[in-house]
Amino acid sequence: QALPSADAAVALSDRIMQRVVAGKTLEGFDLARPHALVTDAQMDGFIQQVNTHRATWDARFGKSTGYELLRNDTVGESLIRTIFLHRFDEHAIVWYFIWYRGTKGWVLNRFVFLEDSTSLFQ
């Protein structure tokens, strides 16, 4: 199901991040599920991957302290990349959400997290 506007896509990305930061990964990505171009099995695998990493993040990086929207990048009129920083006591995780505007509206094409924040400086 496509979203009607870029603003709605960015707002949904933000709602997903609110839940991920609160430790509610399943709840967050269940919000994305109807708008994402992945199968349920792929989404379930991604959620499991996040939860596995989350256990190590807490031990390695300390407590989750919040998140911030770093920027929204656009390419033409059909792509948006929303970039968030998930902050911990001693490190940060970068989250990317890529939205594509197709003929029916905005769909979530890709979402990924990276422990390496060096890509933000390119």
C-alpha positions as CSV (number, residue, x, y, z in Angstrom):
1,Q,0.0,0.0,0.0
2,A,1.5,3.3,-1.1
3,L,1.6,6.4,1.0
4,P,0.1,9.6,-0.6
5,S,3.0,12.0,0.0
6,A,6.7,12.3,0.7
7,D,5.7,13.9,4.0
8,A,3.7,10.9,5.0
9,A,6.7,8.6,4.1
10,V,9.1,10.7,6.3
11,A,6.6,10.8,9.1
12,L,6.2,7.0,9.0
13,S,10.0,6.6,9.1
14,D,10.0,8.7,12.2
15,R,7.3,6.6,13.9
16,I,9.3,3.5,13.1
17,M,12.4,5.0,14.7
18,Q,10.4,6.0,17.8
19,R,9.6,2.4,18.4
20,V,13.0,0.9,17.5
21,V,14.7,3.3,19.9
22,A,12.2,2.2,22.6
23,G,13.2,-1.4,22.0
24,K,9.9,-2.2,20.1
25,T,11.4,-3.3,16.8
26,L,8.5,-5.6,15.9
27,E,6.0,-2.9,16.5
28,G,8.0,-0.4,14.5
29,F,8.4,-2.5,11.5
30,D,4.9,-3.8,11.6
31,L,4.0,-0.2,10.8
32,A,6.3,-0.4,7.7
33,R,5.1,-3.8,6.6
34,P,2.1,-2.7,4.4
35,H,4.3,-0.1,2.7
36,A,7.5,-2.1,2.2
37,L,8.5,-4.0,-0.9
38,V,9.6,-7.1,1.0
39,T,7.8,-10.4,1.8
40,D,6.6,-11.1,5.3
41,A,9.4,-13.7,5.6
42,Q,12.0,-11.1,4.7
43,M,10.6,-8.5,7.1
44,D,10.5,-11.1,9.9
45,G,14.2,-12.0,9.1
46,F,15.1,-8.3,9.3
47,I,13.3,-7.8,12.6
48,Q,15.1,-10.9,14.0
49,Q,18.4,-9.5,12.8
50,V,17.8,-6.1,14.5
51,N,16.8,-7.8,17.7
52,T,19.9,-9.9,17.7
53,H,22.1,-6.9,17.1
54,R,20.2,-4.9,19.7
55,A,21.2,-7.3,22.5
56,T,24.9,-6.7,21.6
57,W,24.4,-2.9,21.1
58,D,23.2,-2.5,24.7
59,A,26.2,-4.4,26.0
60,R,28.7,-2.7,23.8
61,F,27.4,0.8,23.5
62,G,25.4,1.4,26.6
63,K,21.8,2.6,27.0
64,S,19.8,3.8,24.1
65,T,19.4,7.6,24.6
66,G,17.2,8.6,21.7
67,Y,17.5,9.4,18.0
68,E,17.6,12.3,15.7
69,L,16.6,12.9,12.1
70,L,19.9,13.9,10.3
71,R,18.5,14.7,6.9
72,N,16.2,13.8,4.1
73,D,17.9,13.5,0.7
74,T,16.0,13.6,-2.5
75,V,17.0,12.4,-6.0
76,G,14.7,13.9,-8.6
77,E,11.1,13.7,-7.7
78,S,10.9,10.0,-7.1
79,L,13.4,9.0,-4.4
80,I,13.8,10.1,-0.8
81,R,16.4,8.8,1.7
82,T,15.6,9.5,5.3
83,I,18.6,9.2,7.6
84,F,18.4,8.9,11.4
85,L,21.0,8.6,14.1
86,H,20.1,6.2,16.9
87,R,22.1,7.4,19.9
88,F,23.5,5.3,22.7
89,D,25.7,6.3,25.6
90,E,28.9,5.5,23.7
91,H,28.1,5.1,20.1
92,A,25.5,5.7,17.4
93,I,23.8,3.5,14.8
94,V,22.8,5.0,11.4
95,W,19.4,4.1,9.9
96,Y,18.4,4.6,6.3
97,F,14.9,4.5,4.9
98,I,14.6,4.8,1.1
99,W,11.2,5.6,-0.4
100,Y,10.3,5.5,-4.1
101,R,7.3,7.3,-5.6
102,G,5.7,4.9,-8.0
103,T,2.4,5.3,-9.9
104,K,0.3,4.7,-6.8
105,G,2.4,6.8,-4.3
106,W,5.3,6.3,-2.0
107,V,6.6,2.8,-1.1
108,L,9.5,1.8,1.2
109,N,12.1,0.2,-1.1
110,R,14.9,-0.3,1.3
111,F,15.8,0.1,5.0
112,V,19.1,-0.7,6.6
113,F,21.1,0.1,9.7
114,L,24.9,0.5,9.9
115,E,27.1,0.5,13.0
116,D,29.7,2.5,11.0
117,S,28.9,6.2,10.8
118,T,31.8,7.1,8.5
119,S,29.4,7.1,5.5
120,L,27.7,10.2,6.9
121,F,30.8,12.3,6.1
122,Q,31.0,11.6,2.4
